[in-house]
């Protein structure tokens, strides 16, 4: 069952509560992919196994007031809000329509398991033929909550 405003207002972790979702805002934290020369310096193979958890494709997080994303480029963004998922729920991270209509594409839908506690991180791709800017605090994605039939406890590597 998708949870609505009455339940969402009980969560107390910030964000704009909508009828059936909570908007998350960009904190100003972002990561860029390592350059090909950095990847080759760090990893001697010419072909990288993108599923190898030992390979780090991204530079460290930086913080800025406004992020310019060149055309055809991808960035990782982090939410201003700390997301806390109740153990008897899960949540789907989805694009908001406004950034999508402006050519900023959330690359994949994220899933948050019950018990997750931390900042949301998501990929954004600039599909426009020109650079775009994202100001700090911009609402970018939304969480849609669903009730689980049993309680779970997140034990993944993205927990803060």
C-alpha positions as CSV (number, residue, x, y, z in Angstrom):
1,X,0.0,0.0,0.0
2,X,1.3,3.4,-1.0
3,X,1.4,5.7,2.1
4,X,-0.2,9.2,1.9
5,X,0.1,12.6,3.5
6,X,-1.4,11.6,6.9
7,X,1.3,9.0,7.4
8,X,4.1,11.0,5.7
9,X,3.7,13.9,8.2
10,X,4.5,11.6,11.1
11,X,8.0,10.9,9.8
12,X,9.6,14.2,10.9
13,X,12.7,14.1,8.7
14,X,12.0,17.2,6.7
15,X,11.3,17.6,3.0
16,X,8.1,19.0,1.5
17,X,5.2,16.5,2.1
18,X,3.0,16.0,-0.9
19,X,-0.2,14.0,-1.3
20,X,1.7,10.7,-1.6
21,X,5.4,11.5,-1.5
22,X,8.1,13.6,0.2
23,X,10.3,15.9,-1.9
24,X,14.0,15.8,-1.2
25,X,16.3,18.8,-1.8
26,X,19.9,18.9,-3.1
27,X,22.3,19.7,-0.2
28,X,25.1,21.2,-2.3
29,X,27.1,18.0,-2.0
30,X,28.1,16.4,-5.2
31,X,30.5,13.9,-6.8
32,X,32.0,13.8,-10.3
33,X,33.2,10.6,-12.0
34,X,36.9,10.0,-12.1
35,X,38.5,10.9,-15.4
36,X,39.7,8.1,-17.7
37,X,43.3,8.9,-16.9
38,X,42.6,8.7,-13.1
39,X,40.8,5.3,-13.6
40,X,43.7,3.9,-15.7
41,X,46.2,5.2,-13.1
42,X,44.2,3.6,-10.3
43,X,43.4,0.4,-12.1
44,X,45.8,-1.1,-14.6
45,X,43.2,-3.1,-16.5
46,X,42.0,-1.5,-19.8
47,X,38.5,-2.9,-19.3
48,X,37.0,-2.4,-15.8
49,X,34.5,-4.6,-14.2
50,X,31.9,-2.1,-13.2
51,X,30.4,-4.5,-10.7
52,X,33.7,-4.9,-8.7
53,X,32.9,-3.2,-5.3
54,X,36.7,-2.5,-4.9
55,X,36.7,-0.1,-7.8
56,X,35.7,3.5,-6.9
57,X,34.4,5.4,-10.0
58,X,33.7,8.7,-8.2
59,X,35.8,11.4,-6.7
60,X,35.1,12.5,-3.1
61,X,32.1,14.6,-2.3
62,X,32.5,18.4,-2.7
63,X,30.1,21.1,-1.6
64,X,29.0,24.1,-3.7
65,X,26.2,26.6,-3.8
66,X,25.2,26.0,-7.5
67,X,26.3,23.1,-9.6
68,X,26.8,23.4,-13.4
69,X,26.4,20.1,-15.2
70,X,27.8,20.0,-18.8
71,X,25.7,18.4,-21.5
72,X,25.9,14.6,-21.5
73,X,27.5,14.5,-18.0
74,X,26.5,12.6,-14.9
75,X,26.8,13.7,-11.2
76,X,26.0,12.1,-7.8
77,X,23.9,14.4,-5.6
78,X,23.2,14.1,-1.9
79,X,20.0,15.2,-0.1
80,X,19.8,17.9,2.5
81,X,17.4,15.7,4.5
82,X,18.4,12.7,6.5
83,X,16.1,9.9,5.4
84,X,14.8,7.6,8.1
85,X,12.7,4.6,6.8
86,X,10.5,2.9,9.4
87,X,11.4,-0.8,9.7
88,X,7.9,-1.8,8.5
89,X,8.1,0.3,5.3
90,X,10.2,0.7,2.2
91,X,10.6,3.8,-0.1
92,X,11.2,4.3,-3.8
93,X,13.3,7.4,-4.8
94,X,11.9,8.9,-8.0
95,X,12.5,11.9,-10.1
96,X,10.3,15.0,-9.7
97,X,8.7,16.0,-12.9
98,X,10.1,19.6,-13.0
99,X,13.8,18.6,-13.2
100,X,12.9,15.9,-15.8
101,X,11.1,18.4,-18.0
102,X,14.3,20.5,-17.9
103,X,16.4,17.6,-19.2
104,X,17.8,16.5,-15.8
105,X,17.3,12.7,-15.6
106,X,17.5,10.7,-12.5
107,X,19.3,7.7,-13.9
108,X,17.5,4.9,-12.0
109,X,14.9,4.5,-9.4
110,X,16.4,3.9,-5.9
111,X,15.0,1.6,-3.2
112,X,15.3,2.3,0.5
113,X,14.8,-0.7,2.8
114,X,13.2,-0.5,6.2
115,X,15.7,0.7,8.8
116,X,17.7,2.9,6.4
117,X,19.0,6.0,8.1
118,X,21.1,8.5,6.1
119,X,21.2,11.0,3.3
120,X,19.8,9.9,0.0
121,X,22.3,9.9,-2.9
122,X,21.2,9.8,-6.5
123,X,22.5,10.1,-10.0
124,X,21.5,13.0,-12.3
125,X,22.3,13.1,-16.0
126,X,22.1,16.3,-18.1
127,X,20.3,15.2,-21.3
128,X,20.2,18.8,-22.7
129,X,22.6,20.0,-25.4
130,X,23.8,22.8,-23.1
131,X,25.1,23.1,-19.6
132,X,22.5,23.4,-16.8
133,X,22.7,24.8,-13.2
134,X,21.2,23.4,-10.1
135,X,21.0,25.7,-7.1
136,X,21.6,24.4,-3.6
137,X,18.2,23.6,-2.0
138,X,16.5,22.7,-5.2
139,X,13.8,20.0,-4.9
140,X,15.1,17.2,-7.2
141,X,13.6,13.8,-6.2
142,X,10.8,12.4,-4.2
143,X,10.3,9.4,-1.9
144,X,7.2,7.3,-2.2
145,X,6.6,5.1,0.8
146,X,5.0,1.6,0.9
147,X,4.1,-0.5,3.9
148,X,5.9,-3.8,4.1
149,X,4.2,-7.0,5.3
150,X,7.1,-7.6,7.8
151,X,9.6,-5.4,9.5
152,X,13.1,-5.4,8.0
153,X,16.5,-3.9,9.0
154,X,18.7,-2.3,6.4
155,X,22.2,-3.7,6.5
156,X,23.7,-2.3,3.3
157,X,26.9,-0.3,2.7
158,X,25.2,3.0,2.2
159,X,24.0,3.4,5.8
160,X,25.4,6.4,7.6
